[in-house]
Amino acid sequence: MFSFISMNWKGKPLENYESILKLISETKTKGGLKIESRLDTKKYEKGKKITKEDFANLSLEFKNKFPLWNYTIKPFE
């Protein structure tokens, strides 16, 4: 998805959040992929660490190719 977004905004000025979100939302592929975007204004705590126990309890589904980079975090059931 990121390569398509980059191709879409190639050579265009990224002047503000509004222009960036508009360019992302206008991204489409020949295969029918459409991308939606919105600005997240939530304030996040910096430096927060996850415990080994919390990490072990995540429901991770690793893919075959590059599993440490390519995985899905599944919701808890």
C-alpha positions in Angstrom: 0.0 0.0 0.0 2.8 2.4 0.8 4.4 2.1 -2.6 1.1 3.1 -4.2 0.7 6.1 -1.9 4.2 7.2 -2.7 3.6 6.9 -6.4 0.4 8.9 -6.1 2.0 11.9 -4.3 5.3 11.8 -6.3 6.4 15.3 -7.1 3.5 16.9 -5.1 4.2 19.2 -2.2 3.2 17.7 1.2 2.3 21.1 2.7 0.0 20.2 5.5 -2.1 17.3 7.0 -5.1 18.1 4.8 -3.1 17.8 1.6 -1.4 14.6 2.8 -4.7 13.0 3.8 -6.3 14.0 0.5 -3.5 12.4 -1.6 -3.6 9.2 0.5 -7.4 9.0 0.1 -7.1 9.5 -3.7 -4.8 6.5 -4.0 -6.2 3.6 -6.0 -4.8 0.6 -7.8 -5.8 -1.2 -11.0 -6.7 -4.2 -8.8 -9.4 -2.1 -7.0 -7.5 -1.2 -3.8 -8.9 2.0 -2.3 -7.2 3.6 0.7 -9.0 5.7 3.4 -7.2 8.1 5.7 -7.9 10.2 8.7 -5.9 12.3 11.1 -5.3 10.7 14.5 -5.0 13.6 17.0 -4.9 11.4 20.1 -2.0 12.1 22.4 0.1 8.9 23.1 2.3 8.3 26.1 6.0 8.3 25.1 8.4 5.6 26.3 5.7 3.1 27.3 7.1 -0.4 27.4 5.2 -3.6 26.9 6.0 -6.4 29.4 7.2 -9.8 28.2 4.0 -11.3 29.7 1.8 -8.9 27.7 3.7 -9.5 24.5 3.4 -13.3 25.1 -0.4 -12.9 25.3 -0.7 -11.2 22.0 -2.5 -13.2 19.3 0.1 -12.9 16.5 -0.2 -14.7 13.1 3.2 -14.7 11.4 3.3 -15.0 7.6 5.8 -17.4 5.8 7.7 -14.7 4.0 9.7 -12.4 6.4 7.6 -13.4 9.5 9.3 -10.8 11.8 8.1 -8.0 9.4 5.0 -9.6 8.1 2.4 -10.5 10.7 -1.2 -9.9 11.8 -2.2 -9.0 15.3 -5.5 -10.7 15.8 -8.1 -9.4 18.3 -8.7 -11.3 21.5 -11.7 -13.6 21.4 
